[in-house]
Amino acid sequence: MSSGSRSDFKTGVRLAEIPFVDIAPLFAADERAREKVDREIARAAFEIGFMTITGHPNSLRAGPEERAVLLQLFDLPQSEQRRLWKRNFAPENTHLYRGWFPLSSSGARNREGFEIGPDILRVLPDDGTDDLLCEPTPLPDPALLPAEWLSVARAYYGAMESIGQRILASLSRSLEIDERIFQDAFDDGISTLRLLHYPKRPEGEPAVEDLPGRIIEIDGQSVELVARAHVDSGLLTVLAQCGVGGLQARHVNPRIAGNEWIDVPPSDDGFAINFGGLMEHWTGGRVKATEHRVVGGGQNRFSVPFFFEPRPSTRIAPLPIPGTRPFKSFLYGDHLWATTTKFPENFGLAHLRSPRGT
């Protein structure tokens, strides 16, 4: 993969780059430096919807060493893995929303993952205990993982929340809206920390064309999209690629015919940030939700995305941004359930949670 940009030699046009932003001033008191970072984040959010960031404090404990500990989860014996599977795949289990989805969760058999909720860090409010979206996370047997696994997971989850909050506060300043709008929405939020494994296919085993567009051609070679082109359905994603590239973002370039796919370079001490469809909708189109995909490279790949999500009862209504078109308000939890049950790991669950609002 490239460093984030490339050139079209036929047209001589320099294609787009993924913006790189040092967010250290968001955690400091230098107002002038913070204003500069606000402008850089706004440019990335308003123009392309993607950026890579670095500069978060070391005290947040969200680096490659912590991820290496978390990803030891995938070394668990098969019997313990099955105990963590969602009920969709292991009927004897009780959990549905949180937990492990195995390779068998999709016809492509190209990824497995474990989803962790906020209960790993704090007690959830009583008024959400009957909501599937507030389901507790099934935890692995601590005797089968490093002794620090749970404490690392807690610290990492908290670090992702801290980064997400600073970015949304920065966007609030650029959008000229009250920072408390996003702050209040994320009180008792139900963000998801997902550990992902894309295993290397055994020698000679072909990729499965389970859905149209799974196998594509790039530079004359047939490659598998381990994650097909999509837009995240939520607000903000903070992603660690764990040293292996493959993530690409679609950029609409008005200077050339068609669109371009540009590489999002991995960074050991940083993260890729992208904004989801709901953020684009909520901000009246000011913030861009960018389509992205993951190109398989024939190697074992891990990634750790954090989906920054408000509490289910958050009402999504038009923000006080000039020119924003009105829309009928709705509850975030209803939106999340309607979208997440369209993913293979949650197929067949839509009827288990009724909408809570109009």
N, C-alpha and C positions, 0 to 999 in steps of 0.2 A: 504494500500500500504506500501511497505517496504521503507527503507531509501536509496535505490538506489543500493543495491546488495543483493545477496542471495547465498546459497550453494546448490550444487547438491549432496545429501547424498549418491547416488548410486556410484558416481565416486570419491567423496571427493574433487572435483575441486571447487575452489572459483571462482564464476562467476564475470563478469565485474561490475565495478562501474562507475557511471556517474561522471566524474571529477568535482571537486569543485574548483573554482578559485576566489580569492579576487582581483578584478581589480583596487583597489584604487591606486596603483602605476602608472596606465595609466593616471591618472589625476594629478600627482605630478611631482616633479623635480628630484627625486632620480633615477638616471640612472641605478644603480646596481639593485635596487628593480624592476625597469621596465623590465630589461633584464630577471629576474627570471620569471616574469609574462608572458613575451613573450614566454618563453620556455613552460610554462604550457598551454598556449592557443594553441601553435603549436602542442603539444602532443595531446590535445583534438581534434583539427581540423584534424590532419593527421591520427590519429588512430581510432577514433570512430565517430567523426562528431557531438558530443553532449557535452555540459558542462552546469553546473549551475554556475552563477556568483553572486557576491555581492560586496559591497564596492564602488558603485557609490556615488558621493557626494550628501548629503541631499539637496543641493541647486538645484538639477535637478528636484525636486518635482515629483517623479515617484514612490510613495509608495502606500500602501494599502488605505490610506485616500483619495488619489487622484482617485484611481480606484473606490472606493465606490461612489464618486461623479459621475464619468463617467457612471457607470452602472445603475444609476437612470434613464437613458434613457429608460430602459425596463419597467419602471412603467408608461410610457405615456399611455393615453387613446387610445383605438383602432383606433379612428378616426384620431388622430395625427400620430399614427404609419403608417397608410395607406398613409398619405400624404408624408411620407418618403420612402415608398416602391419603389423599382426600377420599371421601366416601364414594365419589364417582368411580373410583378405581379399586377400592377395597371396601366392600359393603359392610364389613364388620366394624369399621371405624365410624366415629360420630361426627367428626369435623367435616365441613363442606367448603368453607370459603378460604380458610387458612390451611397451610400445610404443604405437602409434597404432591406435585403432579409428575408422573413417571414418563418414560419415553413413549409408552403406549397411549399417552393422552392425545396423540395425533397420528395420522396415517404415515407421516414422513418419518416418525421415530428419530427426530434429530435434535431434541432438546428435552431436558428435564429441569425442574426447578422447585424451590422451597420458598414459601411466602410467609413473611413474619409481620405481625401487626404491632400496634402501640402498646399492647399489654405486656410486651417484653420489658418495657421501660417504666410504665406507670399503670395505676389502677384506672380502669375506664369508668366513666360516670354511670350512675345507676340507671339513668333514663335511657340508656342505649343497650341494656343487657338483653332485651328481647329482639334485637336487630341482628340478623345474620352477618351484617357488615362489621359488627363489633365482636364477632366470635373470637374466643381466645386462641392463641397459637399453640398447636401441639408441639411440645418440645422433645428433643431427643434424649435418650438415656445419658446423663452426664458422665457415667462411667466409661462411655464409648468414645468420648471426645476429649480434647485437651481441657484441663481443669478451668482454664480461663475463657472457654468458648462463650458462655453465657454473659460474662461481664464485657467481653469484647463486642458481642452483638448489641448489648445495651448501649455501650458508648458509641458504637458506629451509628446506630439508629438516631441517637440524640444529635450526633454531629451532622447527619444529613438534614435533620429538621432545622438546625441552626443555619446551615448554608442556604436552605430553601427560604427561610424567613428573611435573611439578609437580601437575597435576590429580589424577593417580592417587595420588600421595603424600598429597594432601589427603583424598581419599576413604578411603584406608587408615586415616588417623587417625580419621575419623568412623565407620568400620566397626569400629574397634578391632581391626585386624589388623596384623600386622607389615608395615611398608612394603617390606621386602625381597621379599615374595611377588610384587608387581607389578614391582619393580625387576629381579629375577632373570628374570622371564618375558620382559622386553623387552631383555635383553642379546642382541645380534645379532638384533634384531627385523627384520622384513621389511615395515615400513610402506610404504604406497603414497601418493605425491604425485601427484594427478591434476589435469591441466589440462583444463578443460571449456569447450566452446564450443557455445552454443545459437544457431544463426544465425537471423536474421530471415527469415521466409518471403518469397519474391518476391511482389510485388503480384499479387493474384488467384489465387495458388496456395493451395488449401484444405489444411487440416491432414488428415492421414491417420489414420483410425480403425483402426489396425493391431491394437489389442487393446481389449476392452471397458473402458470407463471412461476412454479417452484424451480424449474430448471430453465436457465436463460443462457444466452451466449454473450460473452464479453471478449473482445479482441480475438474472435475466432475460436474461443474455447468454451465448452459447455461447463457451466458452474451451477452449484446449488445455492439457492437463497435459503439460508437456515432461518432467516426471518424475512418474510416477504414484505414488499413495500406497504407501509401503513403510516397513519398519523396516530400518535398516542391520543387516547380519548379524554384525558384529564387536563391538568393545569401545568405541571412542571415536573420534569424528570431529571434526576441527577444520576449519571451513569459512570461507573468505573469499568473500563474494558479489560482490565487485568493483563495488560501487556500484549494482547493479540489484536491486530486490526481486523477490519472487515466491515465496520459500520460506515455507511455512506448516507449522505443527505441529498435530496433532490433540490436543485436550485433552478428556478425559472430565470433564464438569462434572455432579456429582450433583444440583445445584440446579435444573437445567433439563432438559427432555426432550432426549435425543439428545446428540451430541457437538458440538464447535465446532472450527473451523479458525481459528487465530490466526496473524497475520503475525509472521515473524521479521525484524525490521528490519535492513537492511544497515548496516555500520559500516566506514568507511574505515580506522580505526585499531584495529579489533577483529575478533572472530571469533564465529561461532555454534558452539556445542558441543552435540553430542547423543550419547547413549549407545546402543549396539547391543543386539541380542537376546542375544548371547553374554554381554555384561556383566550383563544382567538375570538370565540363567540362572546364571551363575557366582556372583553375589551373593545367590542365593536369593530374587530378586525385590525386594531392597532398592533397587537402582538400576533406574529405569524406562527401558525402550526405547520411544521414542515414534514413532508413525507420522508421516511427513511427506511433503510433495509440493512440486512447483514448478509454479506457475501461469504460463503463458506470457503475456507482456504485449505481444506484437507488436513487440518490439525485439530487437536483437542483445544477447545476454547471455553473460557469462563467469562462471565460478566456479572456485575452487581448493580442493577438499577434500583433507584429509590423513587417511587411514585409519590410525590408530595400531594396529599389529599386532605381537604377540610373535613370537619365533622359531618355526618350524614344529614343533620338538620339544617345545615347552611342553606339559606335561600339565595339562589342565583337570580339576581335581578339586574337590569341595566345599570351600569356604573355612570357616575356623573362626569362623563367625558363628552365634550362638545361633538356633535355630529353622530353620536351613537344611536342606532336605530332601536326603537322599543321592541321588546319581546316579552312574552308571557313568562313570569317567574316560575321557578321550579326548585325542588329540593335536590341538593347534590347527591344524597343517598339514592334517590330514585334514578337519577342519571347514571350513577356508577353501576347500579345493579342491572339496568337495561343494557349497558354496554359490556360489562364483564361477562355476562352470561352468553355472549356471542362468541367468546373465545373457547377453543377446544377443551381446555382444562375445566370449564364451567358449563359445558353443554348440558341442557336438560334441567337446569336449576331455576329458570326464570319464574316458574309458578310458585316457588317457595317463599317469595317475599313480595307482598303487595305494595304498591306505591303508598307513601306516607303523606303526600301532598297533592295539590291539584296539578 
